């Protein structure tokens, strides 16, 4: 009996990730920045380059394996650059590329929408209460 091992969803090729609706700009955008952690990574790198350990510490709920996969996908889409500094074992710095910085207004708009959505779900009207804003600012 042969047991076929299924590849994890994160290991799909770039072509496979972007084929939901071929030729659609929204599909291309979601392939580049979609996923649970990519916008968090972009948001963290907005403040400047970080090495892997610092990035990992700033996102404690993500595993090293998943963070590595997300960084590789962001690199493949030219949103993040990776630079080795020094001899082996070298510290690797990750930074947003110019193209990656163009995602920041989208991330901020999505964060703002998320705060309004939280307030709507909490039935507190269009403005989020202070505790909801504080929790979001801490997490984001």
C-alpha positions, -999 to 999 in steps of 0.1 A, spaced: 0 0 0 14 34 -10 8 64 12 9 97 -7 21 125 15 1 157 9 22 189 8 12 216 33 -9 244 19 20 269 25 43 250 2 24 256 -30 43 273 -58 37 309 -67 18 299 -98 -5 277 -78 -12 304 -52 -22 329 -79 -46 308 -99 -79 314 -81 -91 336 -109 -64 339 -136 -56 374 -147 -76 390 -118 -58 418 -100 -75 409 -67 -62 374 -70 -27 387 -76 -29 410 -45 -42 382 -23 -15 358 -35 11 384 -25 -2 396 8 -29 371 17 -23 346 45 -24 348 82 10 364 89 21 383 58 5 416 67 18 413 103 53 408 89 49 438 66 36 459 94 65 449 117 91 457 90 76 492 84 97 505 113 130 493 96 150 462 90 148 434 115 168 402 119 149 369 120 150 365 158 137 400 164 109 395 139 100 362 155 99 378 190 76 405 177 52 378 165 52 352 193 22 332 180 39 323 147 62 293 145 97 297 130 88 274 102 57 293 92 76 327 95 103 313 73 77 302 47 59 336 48 92 355 44 102 334 14 69 340 -2 72 378 5 107 377 -10 94 358 -41 69 386 -46 96 413 -42 79 427 -11 108 419 13 145 418 9 169 395 27 205 405 34 232 385 51 256 405 72 290 391 82 305 357 81 288 324 88 267 322 110 256 355 96 228 376 109 201 379 82 183 412 80 148 415 65 135 448 52 107 460 30 115 467 -6 102 499 -23 75 477 -37 68 463 -2 64 498 12 36 504 -13 16 478 7 17 499 39 -13 522 30 -33 490 22 -23 475 56 -32 507 75 -66 509 57 -73 473 65 -64 479 101 -87 509 103 -115 489 87 -108 461 112 -112 485 142 -145 498 128 -156 462 122 -148 452 158 -169 482 170 -198 471 148 -196 436 161 -195 449 197 -227 470 189 -209 501 201 -215 521 170 -188 532 144 -162 542 170 -144 515 188 -143 518 226 -109 526 242 -102 491 254 -108 476 219 -85 503 204 -58 495 230 -61 458 224 -57 462 187 -28 486 190 -10 461 212 -17 432 189 -10 451 157 
